[in-house]
């Protein structure tokens, strides 16, 4: 049977391309703290691309990418965790690169596979045990990083300010989406053992995985609006019809943070200081910092 696309696989291919587009959007943004999520989106886009090759039969034409998802799955947990470290203003040291060791190790069988199909080498892959049982190693790995994220969230569960309340709920939502991604991944390997399992089930599971990861990317893209109190009011605000007072409270807290930073670090002595530079130093978006300044100066 010749490789071919149908409505489902064409849709997933489009989803993969949109993931790459979202990666570029996040990577070209001014907030460097969002870079880990950008690469998480890219990793899943590569996973989805290989799935499309498998569903369409093109994996027989391009077998070089068969092991690519294995490596990509191993980077998702560490990338999400480093985002949370940045969110809670924890220092990320060079030693953090060790978290990506499993992904780096799985790069080796990918290289071997490519060299084998290019007839450059002819050897048995020494990582076959991990490849055959990859679903369980990947599941355990992702669950461990979910627990690390939850532990970090719980350690920083001080809800004494509106900003910290929003940050806590924000982190909880992102962790829940990643957990949904893990559950979807594991469910595939459980459900495929039953007689009712079909390609449609596979597609539905992949849709859930796609929605969960891309929702994380979209939320990150709209992060400034979330923290300004302008978006998802029913999701992030505990009481309805308090948008105005909530926003004012948030801006007051942000203004205090800006004032303390200006007093302690004295960035204004730099003649080359610009609003965008100050925003990067404080950890706010330029839009949010501009809004704080305008609010306190009496502008609309």
PEJO-V228382 format. One record per residue. N is the residue number from 1. RES is the residue in one small letter. PHI is phi in whole degrees, 0 to 359 (none if undefined). OMEGA is omega as a letter, one per 30 degrees, with the letter a starting at -180 (* if undefined). D_LAST is the distance of its C-alpha to the last C-alpha in whole Angstrom. Layout:
n={N,N}
res={RES,RES}
phi={PHI,PHI}
omega={OMEGA,OMEGA}
d_last={D_LAST,D_LAST}
//
This chain:
n={1,2,3,4,5,6,7,8,9,10,11,12,13,14,15,16,17,18,19,20,21,22,23,24,25,26,27,28,29,30,31,32,33,34,35,36,37,38,39,40,41,42,43,44,45,46,47,48,49,50,51,52,53,54,55,56,57,58,59,60,61,62,63,64,65,66,67,68,69,70,71,72,73,74,75,76,77,78,79,80,81,82,83,84,85,86,87,88,89,90,91,92,93,94,95,96,97,98,99,100,101,102,103,104,105,106,107,108,109,110,111,112,113,114,115,116,117,118,119,120,121,122,123,124,125,126,127,128,129,130,131,132,133,134,135,136,137,138,139,140,141,142,143,144,145,146,147,148,149,150,151,152,153,154,155,156,157,158,159,160,161,162,163,164,165,166,167,168,169,170,171,172,173,174,175,176,177,178,179,180,181,182,183,184,185,186,187,188,189,190,191,192,193,194,195,196,197,198,199,200,201,202,203,204,205,206,207,208,209,210,211,212,213,214,215,216,217,218,219,220,221,222,223,224,225,226,227,228,229,230,231,232,233,234,235,236,237,238,239,240,241,242,243,244,245,246,247,248,249,250,251,252,253,254,255,256,257,258,259,260,261,262,263,264,265,266,267,268,269,270,271,272,273,274,275,276,277,278,279,280,281,282,283,284,285,286,287,288,289,290,291,292,293,294,295,296,297,298,299,300}
res={x,x,x,x,x,x,x,x,x,x,x,x,x,x,x,x,x,x,x,x,x,x,x,x,x,x,x,x,x,x,x,x,x,x,x,x,x,x,x,x,x,x,x,x,x,x,x,x,x,x,x,x,x,x,x,x,x,x,x,x,x,x,x,x,x,x,x,x,x,x,x,x,x,x,x,x,x,x,x,x,x,x,x,x,x,x,x,x,x,x,x,x,x,x,x,x,x,x,x,x,x,x,x,x,x,x,x,x,x,x,x,x,x,x,x,x,x,x,x,x,x,x,x,x,x,x,x,x,x,x,x,x,x,x,x,x,x,x,x,x,x,x,x,x,x,x,x,x,x,x,x,x,x,x,x,x,x,x,x,x,x,x,x,x,x,x,x,x,x,x,x,x,x,x,x,x,x,x,x,x,x,x,x,x,x,x,x,x,x,x,x,x,x,x,x,x,x,x,x,x,x,x,x,x,x,x,x,x,x,x,x,x,x,x,x,x,x,x,x,x,x,x,x,x,x,x,x,x,x,x,x,x,x,x,x,x,x,x,x,x,x,x,x,x,x,x,x,x,x,x,x,x,x,x,x,x,x,x,x,x,x,x,x,x,x,x,x,x,x,x,x,x,x,x,x,x,x,x,x,x,x,x,x,x,x,x,x,x,x,x,x,x,x,x,x,x,x,x,x,x}
phi={none,287,300,200,255,234,299,297,292,295,296,291,297,298,298,295,295,296,296,296,298,295,300,296,300,291,288,272,288,277,269,293,293,271,301,302,290,301,287,296,298,298,300,291,300,292,300,295,297,292,299,299,301,292,295,273,89,285,293,284,277,236,282,294,257,300,262,300,302,303,294,293,300,288,265,296,299,301,293,295,294,291,297,293,299,292,299,264,57,265,288,252,265,299,299,296,301,295,295,265,300,302,294,295,298,285,291,298,296,295,294,299,297,297,295,292,287,273,58,269,227,217,215,281,293,285,253,299,299,288,287,296,256,300,300,279,295,294,300,298,299,292,296,302,287,295,294,296,295,297,298,295,297,292,292,245,270,279,249,276,230,296,299,292,296,294,299,295,291,299,296,295,296,296,295,296,295,293,296,298,300,294,300,297,297,293,299,300,286,273,290,293,278,262,293,283,293,217,299,297,296,301,295,297,296,295,296,297,296,295,298,296,288,289,295,300,299,293,299,296,299,265,306,304,293,297,281,278,81,257,231,54,303,293,277,256,260,288,233,284,59,234,301,293,293,297,296,297,297,297,295,296,294,297,296,297,296,296,298,297,295,297,286,275,265,50,293,291,284,276,294,267,296,236,303,295,292,296,298,296,294,279,99,260,283,299,298,293,297,297,294,296,297,295,296,283,270,88,273,271}
omega={a,l,a,l,l,a,a,a,l,l,l,l,l,l,l,l,l,l,l,l,l,l,a,l,a,a,a,l,a,a,a,l,l,a,l,l,l,a,l,l,l,l,l,l,l,l,a,l,l,l,l,l,a,a,a,a,l,l,l,l,a,a,a,a,a,a,a,a,a,l,a,l,a,l,a,a,l,l,l,a,l,l,l,l,l,a,a,l,l,a,l,a,l,a,a,l,l,l,a,a,l,l,l,l,a,l,a,l,l,l,l,a,l,a,l,a,l,l,l,l,l,a,l,a,a,a,a,a,a,l,a,a,a,a,a,l,l,a,l,a,a,l,l,a,l,l,l,l,l,l,l,l,a,l,a,a,l,a,a,l,l,l,a,l,l,l,a,a,l,a,l,l,a,l,l,l,l,l,l,l,a,l,l,a,a,a,l,a,l,a,a,l,a,a,a,a,a,l,a,l,l,a,a,l,l,l,l,l,a,a,a,a,a,l,l,a,a,l,l,l,l,a,l,l,l,a,l,a,a,a,l,a,a,a,a,a,a,a,a,l,l,a,a,a,l,a,l,l,l,a,l,l,l,a,l,l,l,a,l,l,a,a,a,a,l,a,a,l,l,a,a,a,l,a,a,l,l,l,l,a,a,a,l,l,l,l,a,a,l,l,l,a,a,a,a,l,l,l,l,*}
d_last={65,62,59,56,53,52,49,48,49,47,44,44,45,41,40,41,40,36,37,37,34,32,34,33,29,29,31,29,26,25,25,29,29,29,32,35,33,33,37,38,36,39,42,41,41,45,46,45,47,50,50,50,53,55,54,55,58,56,57,61,60,57,58,57,54,55,55,51,49,51,50,46,46,47,44,41,42,41,38,37,38,36,33,33,34,31,29,31,31,35,37,38,41,44,46,44,45,48,46,47,50,51,49,51,54,54,53,57,58,56,57,61,60,59,62,64,63,64,67,66,68,69,69,68,64,65,62,63,63,59,59,61,59,56,54,55,54,51,50,51,49,46,46,47,43,42,43,42,38,39,41,38,35,37,38,34,34,32,29,28,24,22,22,26,26,24,26,29,29,27,31,33,32,32,36,37,36,38,41,41,42,45,46,46,48,50,51,52,55,56,56,58,61,61,63,60,58,57,55,52,52,51,49,47,47,45,43,42,42,40,37,37,36,34,32,32,31,28,26,26,25,22,22,18,17,20,19,15,16,15,19,22,21,25,26,24,23,26,25,24,21,19,16,14,16,17,14,13,17,16,14,16,19,17,16,20,21,19,21,24,24,23,26,29,29,27,26,25,28,28,28,27,24,21,18,20,23,22,20,24,25,23,23,20,18,17,14,14,14,11,9,11,10,7,7,10,9,7,4,0}
//
